Amino acid sequence: MHRKPKIAFAGFQHETNTFAPFLTEFSNFETPGAWPAFTEGEPIKTICAGLNVPISGFMEANENFDLIPLTYAAAEPGGLVTKNAFDKISNSIIESKTQDP
């Protein structure tokens, strides 16, 4: 039986404006307005499916791989991302537990 190669993937997107008078906190990724909220694991495949966001296009273009979703985070455009928010999201990606699909 031929198994497809596996690809673990994550999304972390933010349009940063250094002139914005406010910082982008982790809470901005949890309630991001028009973007899907911070999500970890398999729910990413459902929550981000069919949307006009980069991670959705990546999932739709897949035919030859088993995709293993790790973390998705996006926030509305704003000021610099705080160290706390960056560390939480980055650590979520790095420390993700992958499961055999």
ABEGO torsion letter per residue (X at the ends): XBBBBBBBBBBBBBBBBAABABBBBAAAAABAEABBBBBBEAAAAAAABGBBBAAAAAAAABAABBBBBABBBBBBBBBBBBAAAAAAAAAAAAABBBBBX
